[in-house]
Amino acid sequence: MSAASVSERTTTRGRRIGTWFVIALVLLLVGAAGAAISSLSEWSQRGVLDPESAGPQGTRAVVEILREQGVDVRVARSRDDAAELLAAGAATLVLPDAPALSDAALEALADEAADVVLIEPRSRTLSMFLADAAPGGVADGDAVAPACALPAAERAGAITPGVLYLAGDAATACYPIDDAHALLVTADGDASRSAVDGRSIMTNENLAAEGNAALSLALLGQNPVAVWYVPNVADSDLAPGDLSLGELTPPWVSPVIVLLLAAGVAAAIWQGRRFGPLVAERLPVTVRAAETTQGRARLYAQTRDRTHALDELRIAALRRLARALGLGPAASAAEIADAAALRTGTDRGVARGILIDDLPGTDERFVAVAASLRDLEEAVHAAVRPERNTP
């Protein structure tokens, strides 16, 4: 190999490596640029009713307005932080739905608060904090007047409610629609418990409608401090209610499964084929045609498949008869049989029986049909070329 060819091969290989390196570098740069653009343009919405979300379903607007009016709004993203902030002094607890907390955990948080505002009430929290209250449907989207003696609702005026609630005997109910109301408030001494659909009046997209902002500020700004609790799954104190598969099965199932697996592996090893060492054989290998014929004949004899064996004899005989009679390759078995009968003067039904129809039910019958087949073929050859039969 010349030095020039070696140099050319090295150069080609270097170009390939350089090309792949450039492609990888470009992909890394594109990924880094995409991540940077995504982080710069990331929407600050964290979730529905999140106090730090500027998205349509967030509540950052009402939080900023409360702070401008002197209310210290503190966001707690864990139950421990919320409890610590509430224990520091009189505060309003803003409580969304918290399905991961038990009743005891919710009551413990509420006991530390001066006032509680349920902004996403469910059946459980309604029955816990407002006796005999329950969900009562959804409003049709029209503005509704307060129609109650609650000062905060009277100052706010009409709002556009969403979810409605059925009031208990001890609750002050405002904004009625049929038998349900959009705002429920109960008082226990200096403490109050309120329930309102925060999604319909406190979110950024709905705050400016009607008296939504005024009512939100009145409910959330009752104390100098408002603790907005954002539920966290890690805060859950609920015991798992669903048993695992291992807990549901009897203790003897696992050992039995292991034993069955071990038995299956042992049986596979026991019954598996053991291949010996490879045998070197000189190639190409020549196999005589007689050996193949004898092998197939032994298989037919071993399985007593007389029909297939006779079919092999008939197919070969029909091919030879077609050539002898001058018939084309497209000639059917019936046409060959008729031509053989015509040339030899044999009955056509007998010829067809020999070449097509007769079935060898026994070994003796098989031998007889095979002999008739040979005799018919010899008769055709004798009729086609009579000169070969003359002495």
Contacts in CASP RR format, 6 or more apart in sequence:
PFRMAT RR
TARGET T0000
AUTHOR 0000-0000-0000
METHOD contacts of the structure
MODEL  1
MSAASVSERTTTRGRRIGTWFVIALVLLLVGAAGAAISSLSEWSQRGVLD
PESAGPQGTRAVVEILREQGVDVRVARSRDDAAELLAAGAATLVLPDAPA
LSDAALEALADEAADVVLIEPRSRTLSMFLADAAPGGVADGDAVAPACAL
PAAERAGAITPGVLYLAGDAATACYPIDDAHALLVTADGDASRSAVDGRS
IMTNENLAAEGNAALSLALLGQNPVAVWYVPNVADSDLAPGDLSLGELTP
PWVSPVIVLLLAAGVAAAIWQGRRFGPLVAERLPVTVRAAETTQGRARLY
AQTRDRTHALDELRIAALRRLARALGLGPAASAAEIADAAALRTGTDRGV
ARGILIDDLPGTDERFVAVAASLRDLEEAVHAAVRPERNTP
43 54 0 8 1.000
43 55 0 8 1.000
44 52 0 8 1.000
44 53 0 8 1.000
44 54 0 8 1.000
44 55 0 8 1.000
44 60 0 8 1.000
45 53 0 8 1.000
45 54 0 8 1.000
45 55 0 8 1.000
45 56 0 8 1.000
45 57 0 8 1.000
45 58 0 8 1.000
46 52 0 8 1.000
46 53 0 8 1.000
46 58 0 8 1.000
47 53 0 8 1.000
47 57 0 8 1.000
47 58 0 8 1.000
48 57 0 8 1.000
48 58 0 8 1.000
48 199 0 8 1.000
48 203 0 8 1.000
49 57 0 8 1.000
49 58 0 8 1.000
49 59 0 8 1.000
49 96 0 8 1.000
49 119 0 8 1.000
49 120 0 8 1.000
49 198 0 8 1.000
49 199 0 8 1.000
49 202 0 8 1.000
49 203 0 8 1.000
50 58 0 8 1.000
50 59 0 8 1.000
50 60 0 8 1.000
50 230 0 8 1.000
51 58 0 8 1.000
51 59 0 8 1.000
51 60 0 8 1.000
51 63 0 8 1.000
51 73 0 8 1.000
51 75 0 8 1.000
51 94 0 8 1.000
51 228 0 8 1.000
51 230 0 8 1.000
52 60 0 8 1.000
52 63 0 8 1.000
52 75 0 8 1.000
53 59 0 8 1.000
53 60 0 8 1.000
53 204 0 8 1.000
54 60 0 8 1.000
54 61 0 8 1.000
54 204 0 8 1.000
55 204 0 8 1.000
55 205 0 8 1.000
56 203 0 8 1.000
56 204 0 8 1.000
56 205 0 8 1.000
57 199 0 8 1.000
57 203 0 8 1.000
57 204 0 8 1.000
57 205 0 8 1.000
58 203 0 8 1.000
58 204 0 8 1.000
59 198 0 8 1.000
59 202 0 8 1.000
59 203 0 8 1.000
59 204 0 8 1.000
60 204 0 8 1.000
61 204 0 8 1.000
61 207 0 8 1.000
62 202 0 8 1.000
62 207 0 8 1.000
62 213 0 8 1.000
62 216 0 8 1.000
62 217 0 8 1.000
62 220 0 8 1.000
63 73 0 8 1.000
63 75 0 8 1.000
63 228 0 8 1.000
65 213 0 8 1.000
65 217 0 8 1.000
66 73 0 8 1.000
66 217 0 8 1.000
66 220 0 8 1.000
66 221 0 8 1.000
66 226 0 8 1.000
67 73 0 8 1.000
69 217 0 8 1.000
69 221 0 8 1.000
70 224 0 8 1.000
71 220 0 8 1.000
71 221 0 8 1.000
71 223 0 8 1.000
71 224 0 8 1.000
71 225 0 8 1.000
71 226 0 8 1.000
72 224 0 8 1.000
72 225 0 8 1.000
72 226 0 8 1.000
73 220 0 8 1.000
73 225 0 8 1.000
73 226 0 8 1.000
73 228 0 8 1.000
74 85 0 8 1.000
74 225 0 8 1.000
74 226 0 8 1.000
74 227 0 8 1.000
74 228 0 8 1.000
75 228 0 8 1.000
75 230 0 8 1.000
76 82 0 8 1.000
76 85 0 8 1.000
76 227 0 8 1.000
76 228 0 8 1.000
76 229 0 8 1.000
76 230 0 8 1.000
77 230 0 8 1.000
77 232 0 8 1.000
78 232 0 8 1.000
78 234 0 8 1.000
78 235 0 8 1.000
79 101 0 8 1.000
79 105 0 8 1.000
79 109 0 8 1.000
79 229 0 8 1.000
79 232 0 8 1.000
79 235 0 8 1.000
80 235 0 8 1.000
82 93 0 8 1.000
82 109 0 8 1.000
82 227 0 8 1.000
82 229 0 8 1.000
83 108 0 8 1.000
83 109 0 8 1.000
83 112 0 8 1.000
85 91 0 8 1.000
85 225 0 8 1.000
85 227 0 8 1.000
86 93 0 8 1.000
86 109 0 8 1.000
86 112 0 8 1.000
86 113 0 8 1.000
86 227 0 8 1.000
87 112 0 8 1.000
88 225 0 8 1.000
89 114 0 8 1.000
89 225 0 8 1.000
90 114 0 8 1.000
90 223 0 8 1.000
90 224 0 8 1.000
90 225 0 8 1.000
91 113 0 8 1.000
91 114 0 8 1.000
91 223 0 8 1.000
91 224 0 8 1.000
91 225 0 8 1.000
91 226 0 8 1.000
91 227 0 8 1.000
92 113 0 8 1.000
92 114 0 8 1.000
92 115 0 8 1.000
92 116 0 8 1.000
92 117 0 8 1.000
92 220 0 8 1.000
92 221 0 8 1.000
92 222 0 8 1.000
92 223 0 8 1.000
92 225 0 8 1.000
92 226 0 8 1.000
92 227 0 8 1.000
93 109 0 8 1.000
93 110 0 8 1.000
93 112 0 8 1.000
93 113 0 8 1.000
93 115 0 8 1.000
93 116 0 8 1.000
93 117 0 8 1.000
93 227 0 8 1.000
93 229 0 8 1.000
94 117 0 8 1.000
94 119 0 8 1.000
94 220 0 8 1.000
94 226 0 8 1.000
94 227 0 8 1.000
94 228 0 8 1.000
94 229 0 8 1.000
95 106 0 8 1.000
95 109 0 8 1.000
95 110 0 8 1.000
95 116 0 8 1.000
95 117 0 8 1.000
95 118 0 8 1.000
95 119 0 8 1.000
95 125 0 8 1.000
95 229 0 8 1.000
96 118 0 8 1.000
96 119 0 8 1.000
96 120 0 8 1.000
96 229 0 8 1.000
96 230 0 8 1.000
96 231 0 8 1.000
97 120 0 8 1.000
97 121 0 8 1.000
97 122 0 8 1.000
97 125 0 8 1.000
97 231 0 8 1.000
98 106 0 8 1.000
98 229 0 8 1.000
98 231 0 8 1.000
98 235 0 8 1.000
99 122 0 8 1.000
99 231 0 8 1.000
100 231 0 8 1.000
100 232 0 8 1.000
100 233 0 8 1.000
100 235 0 8 1.000
100 236 0 8 1.000
100 238 0 8 1.000
101 231 0 8 1.000
101 235 0 8 1.000
101 236 0 8 1.000
101 237 0 8 1.000
101 238 0 8 1.000
102 237 0 8 1.000
102 238 0 8 1.000
103 124 0 8 1.000
103 128 0 8 1.000
104 237 0 8 1.000
105 235 0 8 1.000
105 237 0 8 1.000
106 125 0 8 1.000
106 128 0 8 1.000
107 128 0 8 1.000
109 229 0 8 1.000
110 116 0 8 1.000
110 129 0 8 1.000
110 193 0 8 1.000
113 191 0 8 1.000
113 227 0 8 1.000
114 190 0 8 1.000
114 191 0 8 1.000
114 222 0 8 1.000
114 223 0 8 1.000
115 191 0 8 1.000
115 192 0 8 1.000
115 193 0 8 1.000
115 194 0 8 1.000
115 222 0 8 1.000
115 223 0 8 1.000
116 129 0 8 1.000
116 191 0 8 1.000
116 192 0 8 1.000
116 193 0 8 1.000
116 194 0 8 1.000
117 194 0 8 1.000
117 196 0 8 1.000
117 219 0 8 1.000
117 220 0 8 1.000
118 125 0 8 1.000
118 126 0 8 1.000
118 129 0 8 1.000
118 193 0 8 1.000
118 194 0 8 1.000
118 195 0 8 1.000
118 196 0 8 1.000
119 196 0 8 1.000
119 197 0 8 1.000
119 198 0 8 1.000
119 202 0 8 1.000
120 197 0 8 1.000
120 198 0 8 1.000
120 199 0 8 1.000
121 133 0 8 1.000
121 135 0 8 1.000
121 163 0 8 1.000
121 165 0 8 1.000
121 195 0 8 1.000
121 196 0 8 1.000
121 197 0 8 1.000
122 135 0 8 1.000
123 134 0 8 1.000
123 135 0 8 1.000
125 195 0 8 1.000
126 133 0 8 1.000
126 134 0 8 1.000
126 135 0 8 1.000
126 165 0 8 1.000
126 184 0 8 1.000
126 195 0 8 1.000
127 133 0 8 1.000
127 134 0 8 1.000
129 186 0 8 1.000
129 193 0 8 1.000
129 195 0 8 1.000
130 167 0 8 1.000
130 168 0 8 1.000
130 170 0 8 1.000
130 171 0 8 1.000
130 184 0 8 1.000
130 186 0 8 1.000
130 193 0 8 1.000
130 195 0 8 1.000
131 168 0 8 1.000
131 169 0 8 1.000
131 170 0 8 1.000
131 171 0 8 1.000
131 186 0 8 1.000
132 167 0 8 1.000
132 168 0 8 1.000
132 169 0 8 1.000
132 170 0 8 1.000
132 171 0 8 1.000
133 165 0 8 1.000
133 166 0 8 1.000
133 167 0 8 1.000
133 168 0 8 1.000
133 171 0 8 1.000
133 184 0 8 1.000
133 195 0 8 1.000
134 165 0 8 1.000
134 166 0 8 1.000
135 163 0 8 1.000
135 164 0 8 1.000
135 165 0 8 1.000
135 166 0 8 1.000
136 163 0 8 1.000
136 164 0 8 1.000
136 165 0 8 1.000
136 166 0 8 1.000
136 179 0 8 1.000
136 180 0 8 1.000
137 163 0 8 1.000
137 164 0 8 1.000
137 180 0 8 1.000
138 162 0 8 1.000
138 163 0 8 1.000
138 164 0 8 1.000
139 160 0 8 1.000
139 161 0 8 1.000
139 162 0 8 1.000
139 163 0 8 1.000
139 164 0 8 1.000
139 177 0 8 1.000
139 182 0 8 1.000
139 200 0 8 1.000
140 177 0 8 1.000
141 160 0 8 1.000
141 161 0 8 1.000
141 162 0 8 1.000
142 160 0 8 1.000
143 158 0 8 1.000
143 159 0 8 1.000
143 160 0 8 1.000
143 210 0 8 1.000
144 158 0 8 1.000
144 159 0 8 1.000
144 160 0 8 1.000
144 161 0 8 1.000
144 175 0 8 1.000
144 176 0 8 1.000
144 177 0 8 1.000
144 182 0 8 1.000
145 157 0 8 1.000
145 158 0 8 1.000
145 175 0 8 1.000
146 153 0 8 1.000
146 154 0 8 1.000
146 156 0 8 1.000
146 157 0 8 1.000
146 158 0 8 1.000
146 159 0 8 1.000
146 174 0 8 1.000
146 175 0 8 1.000
146 183 0 8 1.000
147 174 0 8 1.000
147 175 0 8 1.000
147 176 0 8 1.000
148 154 0 8 1.000
148 172 0 8 1.000
148 173 0 8 1.000
148 174 0 8 1.000
148 175 0 8 1.000
148 183 0 8 1.000
149 172 0 8 1.000
150 172 0 8 1.000
150 174 0 8 1.000
150 183 0 8 1.000
150 185 0 8 1.000
152 215 0 8 1.000
152 218 0 8 1.000
152 219 0 8 1.000
153 174 0 8 1.000
153 175 0 8 1.000
153 183 0 8 1.000
153 215 0 8 1.000
153 218 0 8 1.000
155 214 0 8 1.000
155 218 0 8 1.000
156 211 0 8 1.000
156 212 0 8 1.000
156 214 0 8 1.000
156 215 0 8 1.000
156 218 0 8 1.000
157 210 0 8 1.000
157 211 0 8 1.000
157 214 0 8 1.000
157 215 0 8 1.000
158 210 0 8 1.000
158 211 0 8 1.000
159 175 0 8 1.000
159 182 0 8 1.000
159 200 0 8 1.000
159 201 0 8 1.000
159 209 0 8 1.000
159 210 0 8 1.000
159 211 0 8 1.000
159 212 0 8 1.000
159 215 0 8 1.000
160 200 0 8 1.000
160 201 0 8 1.000
160 206 0 8 1.000
160 209 0 8 1.000
160 210 0 8 1.000
160 212 0 8 1.000
161 175 0 8 1.000
161 177 0 8 1.000
161 182 0 8 1.000
161 183 0 8 1.000
161 197 0 8 1.000
161 200 0 8 1.000
161 201 0 8 1.000
162 182 0 8 1.000
162 197 0 8 1.000
162 199 0 8 1.000
162 200 0 8 1.000
163 182 0 8 1.000
163 197 0 8 1.000
163 199 0 8 1.000
163 200 0 8 1.000
164 177 0 8 1.000
164 180 0 8 1.000
164 181 0 8 1.000
164 182 0 8 1.000
165 180 0 8 1.000
165 181 0 8 1.000
165 182 0 8 1.000
165 184 0 8 1.000
165 195 0 8 1.000
166 179 0 8 1.000
166 180 0 8 1.000
166 181 0 8 1.000
167 173 0 8 1.000
167 181 0 8 1.000
167 184 0 8 1.000
168 184 0 8 1.000
170 186 0 8 1.000
171 184 0 8 1.000
171 185 0 8 1.000
171 186 0 8 1.000
172 184 0 8 1.000
172 185 0 8 1.000
172 186 0 8 1.000
172 187 0 8 1.000
173 181 0 8 1.000
173 183 0 8 1.000
173 184 0 8 1.000
174 181 0 8 1.000
174 182 0 8 1.000
174 183 0 8 1.000
174 184 0 8 1.000
174 185 0 8 1.000
175 181 0 8 1.000
175 182 0 8 1.000
175 183 0 8 1.000
182 196 0 8 1.000
182 197 0 8 1.000
182 200 0 8 1.000
183 194 0 8 1.000
183 195 0 8 1.000
183 196 0 8 1.000
183 215 0 8 1.000
184 194 0 8 1.000
184 195 0 8 1.000
184 196 0 8 1.000
185 192 0 8 1.000
185 193 0 8 1.000
185 194 0 8 1.000
185 195 0 8 1.000
186 192 0 8 1.000
186 193 0 8 1.000
187 193 0 8 1.000
192 222 0 8 1.000
194 219 0 8 1.000
196 215 0 8 1.000
196 219 0 8 1.000
198 216 0 8 1.000
199 206 0 8 1.000
200 206 0 8 1.000
200 212 0 8 1.000
201 207 0 8 1.000
201 209 0 8 1.000
201 211 0 8 1.000
201 212 0 8 1.000
201 215 0 8 1.000
201 216 0 8 1.000
202 212 0 8 1.000
202 216 0 8 1.000
206 212 0 8 1.000
207 213 0 8 1.000
207 216 0 8 1.000
220 226 0 8 1.000
246 254 0 8 1.000
296 312 0 8 1.000
297 309 0 8 1.000
300 306 0 8 1.000
300 308 0 8 1.000
300 309 0 8 1.000
300 312 0 8 1.000
301 309 0 8 1.000
306 360 0 8 1.000
306 361 0 8 1.000
306 363 0 8 1.000
306 366 0 8 1.000
307 359 0 8 1.000
307 360 0 8 1.000
309 360 0 8 1.000
309 366 0 8 1.000
310 360 0 8 1.000
310 366 0 8 1.000
310 369 0 8 1.000
310 370 0 8 1.000
313 370 0 8 1.000
313 373 0 8 1.000
314 333 0 8 1.000
314 355 0 8 1.000
314 356 0 8 1.000
314 373 0 8 1.000
317 355 0 8 1.000
317 373 0 8 1.000
317 376 0 8 1.000
317 377 0 8 1.000
318 333 0 8 1.000
318 336 0 8 1.000
318 355 0 8 1.000
320 377 0 8 1.000
321 336 0 8 1.000
321 339 0 8 1.000
321 340 0 8 1.000
321 355 0 8 1.000
321 377 0 8 1.000
321 380 0 8 1.000
322 328 0 8 1.000
322 329 0 8 1.000
322 331 0 8 1.000
322 336 0 8 1.000
324 380 0 8 1.000
324 381 0 8 1.000
324 384 0 8 1.000
325 336 0 8 1.000
325 339 0 8 1.000
325 340 0 8 1.000
325 343 0 8 1.000
325 380 0 8 1.000
325 384 0 8 1.000
327 335 0 8 1.000
327 336 0 8 1.000
327 339 0 8 1.000
331 339 0 8 1.000
333 355 0 8 1.000
333 356 0 8 1.000
334 352 0 8 1.000
334 356 0 8 1.000
336 355 0 8 1.000
337 348 0 8 1.000
337 349 0 8 1.000
337 351 0 8 1.000
337 352 0 8 1.000
337 353 0 8 1.000
337 354 0 8 1.000
337 355 0 8 1.000
337 356 0 8 1.000
338 348 0 8 1.000
338 351 0 8 1.000
338 352 0 8 1.000
340 346 0 8 1.000
340 351 0 8 1.000
340 355 0 8 1.000
340 376 0 8 1.000
340 380 0 8 1.000
341 347 0 8 1.000
341 348 0 8 1.000
341 349 0 8 1.000
341 350 0 8 1.000
341 351 0 8 1.000
341 352 0 8 1.000
342 348 0 8 1.000
343 380 0 8 1.000
343 383 0 8 1.000
343 384 0 8 1.000
344 351 0 8 1.000
344 376 0 8 1.000
344 379 0 8 1.000
344 380 0 8 1.000
344 383 0 8 1.000
346 376 0 8 1.000
346 379 0 8 1.000
351 376 0 8 1.000
354 369 0 8 1.000
354 372 0 8 1.000
354 373 0 8 1.000
354 376 0 8 1.000
355 373 0 8 1.000
355 376 0 8 1.000
358 365 0 8 1.000
358 369 0 8 1.000
359 365 0 8 1.000
360 366 0 8 1.000
360 369 0 8 1.000
381 388 0 8 1.000
382 388 0 8 1.000
382 389 0 8 1.000
END
